[in-house]
């Protein structure tokens, strides 16, 4: 009977090995999707082996789900460091929207992974036991900013925090997901510094003007 392999590599640091696998897998799944990515190709780019990937994640689908969870966890973790609760409501909205716009532009693999999972109809994300809890803080943060703004008479009443989150995500997402087709059709490089800065400001202004009383 073949013994179960034990985590090895990265100086016998299982956490570092797992992190290394996930970093490589994020690139592969974002580029090729679940169907196109190959475990042996992922293993070849890591400091571990194919057997170790199966040891940690059990299957390609298990690794894919872990990649999705990590991708959401990363953006939510950074959002927490913004300390929006300590900022005045309008400044907090500007900071959150600007951060979201910049994060998605700097992490196109996150956008591609979300697009790929939507093509799967959310099938794998639905299997996650943690995805809902990972994203609750994002809505709670918007709810807290909005409540403070309403209490100060800055924001109009009756807006839904989840809808606000959807609007912010959609406006920021587009600049990454559609950058190639949009730039080609309209002969404007939307990622050029000047165009990027103007679009970023426009998105911030659109969200704020929608919210203001």
Secondary structure, DSSP 8 states (H G I E B T S, - for coil): ---------TTT-HHHHHHHHHHHHHHHHHHHHHHH--HHHHHHTSSS-HHHHHHHHSSHHHHHHHHHHHHHHHHHHHHHTT-GGGS-HHHHHHHHHHHHHHHHHH-HHHHHHHHHHHHTTTTTGGG-SSHHHHHHHHHHHHHHHHHHHHHTT-B-S---HHHHHHHHHHHHHHHHHTHHHHHHHHT--TTSHHHHHHHHHHHHHHHHHHHB-
